Amino acid sequence: MRVVLSMSPHPRPVTRRRLLIGGGTAALAGAAALGGVEAEVLPGKAWLYHHLGRDGADGVLPDVEPAPVTAGAFDSAARGRQVGWALARPTGVPTAGLPLVLALHGRGQDHTSAFRPDRMGLDRYLADAVRRGVPPFAIASVDGDATYWHDRADGDRAETMLVDEFLPLLAAGHGLATDRIALVGWSMGGVGVLHLATALGPDRVAAVAALSPALWHRYDETAPGAYDDAADFRRVGVMGRQDELDRIAVRVDCGKGDPFYATTRDYVAGFAAGREPAGGFGLGDHDSGYWRRMVPGVLRFLGEGLASQ
């Protein structure tokens, strides 16, 4: 039997696992492979879950008129380049003082991913959430490239861009309330929002939701380019810092077929008793279909978190 390895955007080193392949019939081999996946000893877990139908159903975009999206670009001194951005605001809601959810995209994506119907479709989910009674808010996204949403040694300072440039732009140019915001991100953006919430603290962040966050225990496990070096990983890593999110509403979701399931499970387990994040683990892979399935619950969680501040 030939095992095809997953081409995850954040692969783990294969050296950390052992490939256990037994003989016998195809049915027995498949059962043995599934057992290995459940024990987290096989590489290619996401690939195998997908082909065994263990991902669950993809999220379906709501059949509603999407929230209007405004898009633009600005010259970022912090990043040394022009960055694109997009902003969705629910129809019929006054924009002055409207609360804000900042959405951080995954690696290989850009600011359009938050609202593209083949990606997250957040403009449609936002319209549907408000229609169903979720307290209204705006959603803004911006380009982060592959920075992992923190300031880098090469001078590309994505975190500084978010805090010192993008949030003021949204406040001054669009009248949004940015004093205390909520955060949502997936994959690279998932670990990005956990870091940003940790860095800003409860005075600036009311709620944070991380979908399939790209988490690692050690620097030598990380994807190439995710961090400058081991010191950078220690500086911005979120493992072991869960107590710094006290007084922030936290939600974490991850599929059991996701390459980051084990580390995300460990991260969630690191919260103190009584402070366990909302969300959870179920069928799902590291893809937009799973994330869209989680979005309705995530937006309700964030809207209620912002409304309770």
C-alpha positions in Angstrom: 0.0 0.0 0.0 1.3 3.5 -0.9 0.5 6.2 1.6 0.2 9.7 0.1 1.3 12.4 2.6 -0.9 15.5 3.2 0.3 18.7 1.5 -0.8 20.9 4.5 0.2 24.5 4.3 1.8 24.0 7.7 3.4 20.6 7.5 4.9 19.0 10.6 8.3 17.3 10.2 7.8 13.6 9.3 10.6 12.7 11.6 8.3 13.1 14.5 6.1 10.2 13.4 6.6 6.6 12.4 4.9 5.1 9.4 3.2 1.9 10.4 1.9 -0.1 7.5 0.6 -3.6 7.8 -0.1 -6.2 5.1 -3.2 -8.1 4.5 -6.3 -7.2 2.5 -7.2 -3.7 1.5 -10.0 -3.6 4.0 -7.7 -4.7 6.8 -5.1 -2.2 5.7 -7.6 0.6 5.7 -8.8 -0.3 9.2 -5.2 -0.4 10.5 -4.5 2.9 8.9 -7.5 4.5 10.5 -6.4 3.1 13.9 -3.0 4.7 13.4 -4.6 8.0 12.6 -6.7 7.9 15.7 -3.5 7.3 17.7 -1.8 10.2 15.9 1.2 8.1 14.7 0.6 8.4 10.9 1.6 11.3 8.7 -1.0 12.4 6.2 -3.8 12.5 8.7 -5.7 15.2 7.0 -5.5 13.5 3.6 -6.6 10.1 5.1 -9.5 11.7 7.0 -10.7 13.4 3.8 -10.6 10.2 1.7 -12.3 8.2 4.4 -15.1 10.7 4.7 -14.3 11.8 8.2 -14.3 15.6 7.5 -18.0 16.3 8.0 -20.1 18.4 5.8 -18.9 21.7 4.4 -20.5 24.9 5.6 -23.1 26.3 3.3 -23.3 30.0 2.6 -26.6 31.5 3.8 -29.1 32.4 1.1 -29.2 36.1 2.0 -28.2 39.4 0.5 -24.6 39.8 1.7 -23.6 42.7 3.9 -22.1 45.5 1.7 -18.3 45.3 1.4 -16.0 48.4 1.0 -12.5 47.7 -0.2 -9.3 49.8 -0.5 -5.6 50.0 0.0 -3.1 52.1 2.0 0.6 52.6 2.1 1.8 50.9 5.3 5.0 52.4 6.8 5.1 49.4 9.2 5.1 46.9 6.4 7.0 49.0 3.8 4.4 48.2 1.1 0.8 48.9 0.1 -1.7 46.6 1.7 -5.3 45.9 0.7 -8.2 45.8 3.0 -11.9 45.1 3.0 -14.8 46.0 5.4 -18.3 44.5 5.7 -21.0 46.4 7.5 -24.6 45.1 7.9 -27.3 46.9 6.0 -29.5 49.3 7.8 -27.3 49.6 10.9 -25.7 53.0 11.7 -22.0 52.8 11.2 -21.0 55.5 13.7 -19.7 53.6 16.8 -20.4 50.2 15.3 -18.3 47.5 17.1 -15.5 45.8 15.1 -14.4 42.3 14.5 -10.9 42.1 13.0 -10.4 39.0 10.7 -6.9 37.6 10.1 -6.5 35.3 7.1 -4.5 32.1 6.7 -1.2 31.6 5.0 -1.3 31.9 1.2 -4.4 34.1 1.4 -5.1 37.9 1.5 -7.7 40.4 2.6 -10.2 39.1 0.0 -10.4 35.7 1.6 -12.6 36.8 4.4 -15.4 37.6 2.0 -14.9 35.5 -1.1 -17.7 32.9 -1.4 -15.3 30.1 -2.1 -13.4 31.0 1.1 -15.1 32.3 4.2 -18.1 34.3 2.9 -18.2 36.4 6.1 -20.3 39.1 4.5 -23.1 36.6 3.9 -22.7 35.1 7.4 -22.7 38.6 8.9 -25.9 39.5 7.2 -27.5 36.3 8.3 -26.3 36.6 11.9 -27.7 40.1 12.3 -31.0 38.9 10.7 -31.1 36.2 13.4 -30.7 38.7 16.2 -26.9 38.7 16.8 -25.9 42.2 18.0 -24.5 44.0 14.9 -20.9 44.7 14.2 -18.5 45.3 11.3 -15.9 42.8 10.0 -12.6 44.1 8.6 -9.7 42.2 6.9 -6.3 43.3 5.7 -3.3 41.8 4.0 -0.8 39.9 6.2 1.0 37.8 3.6 3.0 35.1 5.4 4.1 37.2 8.4 2.2 35.1 10.9 0.8 38.4 12.1 3.7 39.5 14.2 6.6 41.9 13.6 9.5 40.2 11.8 13.3 40.7 11.9 13.3 41.7 8.2 11.3 44.9 9.0 7.9 43.6 7.9 5.8 44.6 10.9 2.3 43.2 10.4 1.4 43.5 14.1 2.3 47.1 14.2 0.4 47.7 11.0 -2.7 46.2 12.6 -2.6 48.2 15.8 -1.0 51.5 14.8 -2.3 51.9 11.2 -5.3 49.8 10.3 -7.4 50.2 13.4 -6.9 54.0 13.4 -7.9 54.0 9.7 -11.1 52.2 10.5 -11.9 54.6 13.4 -11.1 57.8 11.6 -12.2 57.0 8.1 -15.3 54.8 8.9 -16.4 55.7 12.3 -16.0 52.3 13.8 -15.4 51.7 17.5 -11.9 50.3 17.8 -11.1 51.0 21.5 -12.1 47.4 22.3 -12.5 44.9 19.5 -13.1 41.2 18.8 -10.8 39.0 16.7 -11.3 36.0 14.4 -8.7 34.1 12.4 -8.1 30.8 10.8 -4.9 28.7 10.4 -2.1 31.3 10.4 -4.7 33.8 11.4 -5.9 31.6 14.2 -2.6 31.7 16.0 -2.3 35.3 15.0 -5.5 36.3 16.8 -4.4 34.4 19.9 -1.1 36.2 19.9 -2.7 39.6 19.3 -5.3 39.1 22.0 -2.5 38.1 24.4 -0.5 41.1 23.4 -3.3 43.7 23.6 -5.0 42.2 26.7 -8.6 42.6 27.9 -8.6 46.4 27.9 -8.5 46.2 24.0 -10.0 42.8 23.2 -13.4 41.7 24.3 -13.5 38.3 22.5 -11.3 36.1 20.3 -12.1 33.1 18.1 -9.4 30.9 16.6 -10.3 28.4 13.9 -7.7 25.6 13.4 -4.9 27.7 14.8 -1.4 26.9 13.5 0.1 25.9 16.8 3.3 24.1 17.6 5.0 23.1 20.9 8.6 23.8 19.8 10.4 26.0 17.3 11.9 23.0 15.5 8.4 21.8 14.6 7.2 25.0 12.9 6.6 25.6 9.2 9.5 27.3 7.4 9.3 31.0 7.7 6.6 31.1 10.4 9.1 32.5 12.9 12.5 34.2 12.6 14.3 31.9 15.0 13.8 30.1 18.4 13.9 33.5 20.2 11.1 34.9 18.0 9.0 31.8 18.6 9.4 32.2 22.4 8.6 35.9 22.2 5.3 35.6 20.4 4.3 32.0 21.1 1.0 31.5 22.9 1.5 28.0 24.4 1.7 28.3 28.2 0.3 31.8 28.2 -3.4 31.0 28.4 -3.8 32.8 31.7 -3.0 36.1 29.9 -6.4 35.8 28.2 -8.3 36.0 31.5 -11.2 38.5 31.1 -11.3 37.9 27.4 -14.0 35.6 26.0 -12.1 32.8 24.1 -13.4 30.3 21.5 -11.2 27.7 19.8 -12.5 25.2 17.2 -10.5 22.6 15.3 -11.4 19.5 13.3 -10.1 16.1 14.5 -8.7 15.5 11.0 -6.7 18.7 11.2 -2.9 18.4 11.3 -3.1 20.9 14.2 -5.6 18.9 16.2 -3.2 17.5 18.8 -1.5 20.8 19.6 -4.8 22.7 19.6 -6.2 20.2 22.0 -3.1 20.7 24.2 -3.6 24.4 24.0 -7.2 24.2 25.1 -6.3 21.8 27.9 -3.8 24.5 29.2 -6.6 26.8 30.4 -7.4 26.9 34.1 -10.5 25.1 35.4 -13.6 27.3 34.8 -11.8 29.2 32.0 -12.1 26.6 29.3 -12.6 28.1 25.8 -16.0 27.8 24.1 -16.0 25.9 20.8 -14.6 22.4 20.6 -13.5 19.5 18.4 -15.4 17.5 15.9 -15.4 16.2 12.3 -13.3 18.5 10.1 -10.2 19.0 8.1 -7.9 22.1 7.7 -10.0 23.8 5.0 -12.6 26.5 4.3 -15.5 23.9 4.3 -14.9 23.2 8.0 -14.3 26.8 8.9 -17.5 27.9 7.2 -19.4 25.3 9.2 -18.1 26.9 12.4 -18.7 30.5 11.3 -22.4 31.0 12.4 -21.6 29.9 16.0 -18.3 32.0 15.9 -20.1 35.2 14.8 -22.7 34.8 17.5 -20.0 34.3 20.1 -18.1 37.4 19.0 -21.3 39.6 18.7 -22.4 38.7 22.1 -18.9 39.2 23.5 -18.8 42.7 22.0 -22.3 43.5 23.2 -21.4 42.5 26.8 -18.4 44.9 27.2 
